[in-house]
């Protein structure tokens, strides 16, 4: 095995990992989890505003 073959294998593996991450990020099943995470800072601010001093 030479450096060219190893470099090619690493390129293909990196591309496959990239495709898997993109698929995971845009998968419909994750939309609700991402929406909940996006609204988390606002919920914490609202909870603090409701606390009596």
N, C-alpha and C positions, 0 to 999 in steps of 0.2 A: 504494500500500500504506500502510495506516495502522497505528498502534500496536496497535490491537485485533487485527488480522489477524496481525501478527508475534507478539504475545503468545499467540494461539491456536495458531499453528504451534509455538512453543517449548514450550507445554504438552503438545501431542501428542507431540512428539519426546522430551521428558523422560519421559513415560509409557512410550513404547516402549523407551527405554533401561532404565528401571526393570524392565519386564517381561522384557527380555533378560537382565538381571543375575540376577533371581530364577530364571528358567529355567536359566541356567548354574549357579547355586549348587545347585539341587536336581536337576540332571540325574544320572541313574544312572551315567553314564560317569565322572563326577568323584568319585564316592564314595571310591574307593580312594586317589586322590591326596590328598583331604582327610583321610582316616584316617592316611595316612603322615605328612602334615604335622602332624597333631595329636599324634602319638607321637614326633615328632622331639626335643623337649626331654628326654624320658625316655630315649631311646637315647643322647643325649650324656652324661647323667648316668651311665648304666650303663657306657659306654665309659671314662669317667674313673675309675670305681670299679675297673675291671679293670687299669688301668695300674699297673705296679710303681713304687714311689717310689724 
